[in-house]
Amino acid sequence: MVLHRFRQPLRLVERRRPVPRGEQVLVRVLATGVCHSDVHIADGAFSGIRLPLVLGHEVAGDVPELGPVLVYAAWGCGTCAWCRRGEEQLCPDAVEAGWGADGGYAEWMVVPSRRYLIPLGDLDPVRAAPLADAGVTPYRAVRRALPWLTEGDTALVIGIGGLGQFALQYLKVMARVRVVAVDRHPAKLRRAAELGADETRLPGEAASVPAARAVFDFVGTRRTLALAAGAVQPGGVIVQVGAGGGRITVGFNTLPAEVHATTSVWGSLEELRTVVDLARRGAVTWHVETMPLAEANEALRRVRQGKVLGRLVLVP
């Protein structure tokens, strides 16, 4: 399924099977998660995207000598300071599957190196595909906020979708804090309660939320960031993960005193290995709904409208 023009439907195209060269590995795609970032790319919201492009960065597949694998989709230059630290997702010259290179909305894809493949063992690859972003991105966001959190603190999670469903579980497991979940869809709030949220709120009810030591915004619009700014405690932290186009003003009298505001981007290869291990041990759970690859446009429409509980996964 190929994006030829922004704001136009993807087109089903038959191509020759790609041929790997050098260290590249050919992966038979088994499943690909549909991320809100895919919607932003298809809608032309991000600059620097070259077309035509095959979307999809949450990819699980099969490699004969390894079996089922999860693809780490941020491919750094390998030589800069970020790459040497294992933070390839921050490499200024990184190429990401589904952004700068063809991704997983296909039957086959090429990965630059075997080291970007994480064996899944007995994990179902269709269920495991969202771990590549929806699983690892909130893990990194929560891990980075741990210095602000002590047991019993309150954390606010805005947006209980593909990423938020993981975030509130990580907060319970890693920080042992009270979690308040905010979403505009009652079904997602019910899901949040099932996953361990201590309180749930619709956006209009969020004014009654106690001040939070940490706020995680998985939507990132002007309204949700304003909600975050109004809920965070002095000295707390706001972590913006959602790329909804919103902005937050940092300065005296715009935020409580000494609040930290940061973004959090994807996760490292090592962090993804940790998330796969947590999933393998049953420490987290997540909702997945499958759709045929040929229905990718319908999947994007549903994600765009917020009509997904958890994660949609395309299956070739």
C-alpha positions in Angstrom: 0.0 0.0 0.0 1.8 3.1 -1.3 1.4 6.8 -0.5 1.8 8.7 -3.8 0.3 12.0 -2.8 -0.4 13.6 0.6 -4.1 13.7 1.6 -4.9 11.1 -1.0 -5.7 7.4 -0.4 -2.9 4.9 -0.5 -2.8 2.7 -3.6 -2.4 -1.0 -3.7 0.6 -1.7 -6.0 2.3 -4.9 -7.1 6.1 -4.6 -6.9 8.9 -7.1 -7.3 10.2 -8.6 -4.1 13.0 -6.4 -2.8 16.5 -7.8 -3.0 18.7 -7.3 0.0 22.3 -6.2 -0.5 25.4 -6.4 1.8 24.2 -6.6 5.4 20.6 -6.0 4.6 18.0 -8.5 5.6 14.8 -9.4 3.8 11.8 -9.6 6.1 8.5 -11.3 5.3 6.0 -9.0 6.9 3.5 -10.7 9.2 1.8 -7.7 10.8 2.2 -3.9 11.0 0.6 -1.6 13.5 -1.2 1.6 12.4 0.2 4.6 14.3 -1.2 8.1 14.5 2.1 9.2 13.0 1.1 7.3 9.9 -2.0 9.5 9.7 0.2 12.6 10.1 2.5 11.5 7.3 -0.4 10.6 5.0 -2.0 14.0 5.7 1.2 15.9 4.9 1.7 17.2 8.4 5.4 16.4 8.6 8.0 18.1 6.4 10.8 16.3 4.6 8.8 13.2 3.6 9.6 12.0 0.1 7.0 10.2 -2.0 6.2 7.6 -3.1 6.4 5.9 0.3 5.3 2.7 2.0 4.2 3.6 5.5 4.5 1.4 8.6 7.1 1.4 11.4 5.6 -1.1 13.8 6.6 -4.3 12.0 6.7 -7.9 13.0 7.9 -10.4 10.4 9.7 -13.6 9.7 13.3 -14.3 8.8 14.1 -18.0 8.0 17.2 -18.2 10.2 15.6 -16.3 13.1 11.9 -17.1 13.0 9.4 -14.4 14.1 11.1 -11.1 14.7 10.2 -7.5 15.7 11.8 -4.8 13.6 13.5 -1.8 15.3 12.7 0.9 12.8 15.1 3.8 13.7 18.3 3.2 11.7 21.1 5.5 12.7 24.3 6.4 10.9 26.3 4.2 13.4 29.1 6.6 14.0 27.8 9.7 15.7 27.7 10.3 19.5 24.0 9.3 19.7 24.6 6.1 17.9 27.6 5.2 19.9 25.4 5.7 23.0 22.8 3.3 21.6 20.3 6.2 21.0 19.9 5.7 17.3 16.4 7.3 17.3 18.1 10.6 18.1 20.7 10.4 15.4 20.4 13.5 13.1 21.0 11.3 10.1 18.7 8.4 11.1 16.4 6.8 8.5 13.1 5.5 9.9 11.1 2.8 8.3 7.8 4.2 7.1 9.2 7.8 7.2 12.5 7.9 5.2 12.4 4.4 3.8 9.7 2.0 2.8 8.1 0.4 5.8 5.7 -2.4 6.7 2.5 -1.7 4.8 3.7 -4.5 2.4 4.3 -8.2 2.2 8.1 -7.7 2.2 10.5 -5.1 3.5 14.3 -4.7 3.7 16.0 -3.9 7.0 19.6 -2.5 6.9 21.1 -5.0 9.4 20.2 -8.1 11.3 21.0 -6.3 14.6 17.7 -4.4 14.1 15.7 -7.6 14.4 14.6 -8.8 17.9 13.5 -12.5 18.0 10.0 -12.9 19.4 10.2 -16.5 20.6 6.7 -17.6 21.5 5.2 -14.1 21.3 2.4 -13.9 18.7 4.0 -11.6 16.0 0.6 -10.1 15.1 0.0 -9.0 18.7 3.7 -8.1 19.2 3.9 -5.6 16.2 2.7 -2.6 18.2 5.5 -3.1 20.7 7.9 -1.5 18.2 6.4 2.0 18.9 3.2 1.9 21.0 5.1 -0.3 23.5 8.5 1.2 23.6 7.7 5.0 23.2 5.7 5.2 26.5 8.3 3.0 28.2 11.0 5.6 27.4 8.7 8.5 28.5 7.9 6.9 31.8 11.5 5.8 32.4 12.7 9.4 31.8 10.2 10.8 34.3 11.1 8.4 37.1 13.4 10.9 38.9 10.3 13.1 39.5 8.1 10.3 40.9 8.0 8.6 44.3 5.5 5.9 45.4 2.1 7.4 46.0 2.5 10.4 43.7 -0.2 11.2 41.1 0.5 10.9 37.4 -1.8 12.1 34.7 -2.1 10.2 31.4 -3.8 12.1 28.6 -4.9 9.9 25.7 -5.6 6.2 26.4 -5.0 4.9 22.9 -2.3 2.7 21.4 0.4 4.3 23.6 -1.5 5.4 26.6 -2.7 1.8 27.3 1.0 0.9 27.9 1.9 4.1 29.8 -0.5 3.6 32.6 0.7 0.0 33.1 4.4 1.1 33.1 3.6 3.8 35.7 2.0 1.1 38.0 4.9 -1.4 37.5 7.9 1.0 37.4 6.8 3.9 39.7 3.9 2.6 41.8 2.0 5.8 41.6 -1.7 6.8 41.4 -2.7 7.1 37.7 -5.5 9.4 36.5 -6.5 8.6 32.9 -8.1 11.3 30.6 -9.7 10.5 27.3 -12.7 11.8 25.3 -14.0 8.3 24.6 -15.8 6.5 27.4 -14.8 3.1 26.0 -11.2 4.0 26.4 -11.7 5.1 29.9 -13.4 1.8 30.7 -10.3 0.1 29.3 -8.0 2.3 31.4 -9.9 1.2 34.5 -9.4 -2.4 33.5 -5.7 -1.8 33.1 -5.4 -0.3 36.6 -6.1 3.4 36.4 -7.1 4.7 39.8 -9.3 7.4 38.4 -10.7 8.2 34.9 -11.9 11.6 33.6 -13.4 13.0 30.4 -11.6 16.2 29.3 -14.4 18.3 30.7 -14.0 16.7 34.1 -10.2 17.1 34.2 -10.5 20.3 36.2 -11.3 18.2 39.2 -8.1 16.1 38.8 -5.7 16.6 41.7 -2.4 18.3 40.8 -0.1 15.7 39.2 3.6 15.3 39.8 4.0 14.1 36.2 1.7 14.6 33.2 2.1 12.5 30.0 0.4 13.9 26.9 -0.1 11.2 24.2 -2.2 13.5 22.1 -0.2 16.7 21.9 -2.8 19.2 20.7 -3.2 22.8 22.0 -6.1 21.8 24.2 -4.4 18.7 25.8 -1.1 20.6 26.4 -3.2 23.4 28.1 -4.7 20.7 30.2 -1.3 19.4 31.1 0.0 22.8 32.1 -3.0 23.3 34.3 -2.6 20.0 36.1 1.1 19.8 36.8 2.4 20.5 40.2 5.2 23.0 40.9 8.5 21.2 40.3 6.8 18.5 38.3 7.3 17.4 34.7 5.2 17.5 31.5 6.2 14.9 28.9 4.8 15.5 25.5 4.7 12.4 23.3 1.7 13.0 21.0 2.5 14.9 17.8 -0.8 16.7 17.6 0.7 20.0 16.6 0.2 21.8 19.9 2.7 24.1 21.6 3.3 25.0 25.2 4.7 28.3 26.5 7.5 28.0 29.0 8.1 31.0 31.2 7.2 32.7 34.5 3.5 32.9 35.0 2.8 30.5 32.2 3.6 27.3 34.1 3.9 26.5 37.9 7.3 27.3 39.4 10.2 25.1 38.3 8.1 22.8 36.1 10.1 20.8 33.5 8.6 20.5 30.0 10.0 17.9 27.6 9.3 15.8 24.6 10.0 12.1 24.4 10.8 10.4 21.2 10.5 6.7 20.4 12.9 4.5 22.3 16.3 2.9 21.9 17.0 -0.6 20.6 17.9 -1.7 24.2 14.7 -0.3 25.5 12.7 -2.2 22.9 14.4 -5.4 24.0 13.3 -4.6 27.5 9.7 -4.1 26.4 9.7 -7.4 24.5 10.9 -9.1 27.6 8.2 -7.5 29.7 5.6 -8.6 27.2 7.1 -12.1 27.1 6.8 -12.3 30.9 3.2 -11.1 30.9 4.0 -7.9 32.8 1.9 -5.8 30.3 -1.2 -6.4 28.2 -2.6 -4.5 25.2 -5.6 -4.5 22.9 -5.1 -5.3 19.2 -7.6 -5.4 16.4 -6.5 -6.8 13.0 -7.5 -5.7 9.5 -6.3 -6.9 6.0 -3.5 -4.9 4.5 -5.7 -4.0 1.6 -7.9 -2.0 4.0 -5.1 0.3 5.1 -7.1 3.4 4.0 -10.0 2.4 6.3 -7.6 1.8 9.1 -6.1 5.2 8.7 -9.6 6.8 8.6 -10.5 5.1 11.9 -7.3 6.2 13.6 -7.8 9.7 12.3 -11.2 9.8 13.9 -10.1 8.2 17.1 -12.3 5.2 16.6 -9.8 2.6 17.7 -9.6 0.9 21.1 -5.9 0.1 21.5 -4.1 -0.6 18.2 -5.1 -1.6 14.7 -2.7 -4.1 13.1 -2.6 -4.7 9.3 -2.0 -8.3 8.2 -1.0 -9.1 4.6 
